[in-house]
Amino acid sequence: QVQLVESGGGLVQPGGSLRLSCAASGIRLSEYVLDWYRQAPGKAREFISSATVGGSCNYADSVKGRFTCSRDNAKNTVILQMNKLKPEDAAVYYCNVWKGTEVYWGQGTQVTVSS
């Protein structure tokens, strides 16, 4: 059974940084694309970043230049390093992976950006 668990969220001041992790069990993440999404209250879930199997990453324009994704295959984890955080980055952050026709989501981790 595939499970994804996000961690690393918290409260940070504007301009600060957080490092989110998405750890997987029941699947070898290195063999799959892993996406990050976020959802702020009252808003639709928004695509943030995609970690390709080859190790590169794609980003939404809203986070390009500030967020960086990477893989830690030894830990079966994908990392989202978030720098220069803005109040509008506050949201619940989720990771997901498609395995065949099934999509798996983590439970989310809350990011709050406030002074």
Salt bridges, closest charged atoms under 4 A:
GLU31 OE2 - ARG28 NH1 3.58
GLU46 OE1 - ARG38 NE 2.86
ASP61 OD1 - LYS64 NZ 3.12
ASP89 OD1 - ARG38 NH1 2.88
ASP89 OD2 - ARG66 NH1 2.66
